[in-house]
Amino acid sequence: MTAITINIPNHEVSFFKKMISKMGWTYSEADVVQMKATPKEQALAKVDHAFGQLKQMQEGKINGVDAEELLNEL
């Protein structure tokens, strides 16, 4: 699974959520960070997202990547 970050105007968020749903993709509300968020709030949202991904790995919903494989990609 690959995560992509995009910056869109606030008034377009609902459109993108509908589009993502229709495509069968998923998103996390924790990933939806308003531009007004402080750096601390953005960091906490990223940490929350990381823990969410760890939980999904433990539940077998997504697969992790071996550290060696990750380093080889770099």
C-alpha positions in Angstrom: 0.0 0.0 0.0 1.2 3.5 -0.8 0.2 6.7 0.9 -0.2 9.9 -1.1 -0.5 13.3 0.4 -2.3 16.0 -1.6 -3.1 19.6 -0.8 -6.6 20.7 -1.8 -8.8 23.7 -1.1 -11.0 23.2 2.0 -14.2 23.6 -0.2 -13.1 20.6 -2.3 -12.5 18.1 0.5 -16.0 16.5 0.3 -15.6 16.0 -3.5 -12.3 14.2 -3.0 -13.8 12.0 -0.2 -16.6 11.0 -2.5 -14.2 10.3 -5.3 -11.9 8.2 -3.1 -14.9 6.2 -1.9 -16.2 5.5 -5.4 -12.7 4.4 -6.5 -12.7 1.8 -3.7 -9.7 3.5 -2.1 -9.5 4.3 1.6 -8.4 7.3 3.7 -8.2 8.1 7.4 -9.8 11.1 8.9 -6.6 11.5 10.9 -4.8 12.1 7.6 -7.1 15.0 6.8 -5.1 17.9 8.3 -6.3 21.4 7.8 -3.6 23.9 6.8 -4.5 25.8 10.0 -3.2 23.0 12.1 -0.1 23.8 14.1 3.1 21.8 13.5 2.5 20.0 16.7 -1.1 19.0 15.6 0.3 17.8 12.2 3.0 15.8 14.0 0.4 14.2 16.3 -1.8 13.4 13.3 1.1 11.6 11.6 1.9 9.6 14.8 -1.8 8.7 15.1 -1.7 7.5 11.4 1.4 5.4 12.0 -0.2 3.7 15.0 -3.3 3.1 12.9 -1.2 1.4 10.3 0.5 -0.7 12.9 -2.9 -1.8 14.2 -4.0 -2.7 10.7 -0.8 -4.8 10.2 -1.5 -6.6 13.5 -5.0 -7.3 12.3 -3.8 -8.6 8.9 -5.5 -5.9 7.0 -2.3 -4.5 5.4 1.1 -6.0 4.9 4.3 -4.5 6.2 7.5 -4.1 4.3 10.8 -5.7 5.5 13.4 -3.1 6.5 15.9 -4.7 4.1 13.4 -4.4 1.2 12.7 -0.7 2.2 16.4 0.1 2.2 16.9 -1.6 -1.1 14.3 0.7 -2.6 16.2 3.7 -1.4 
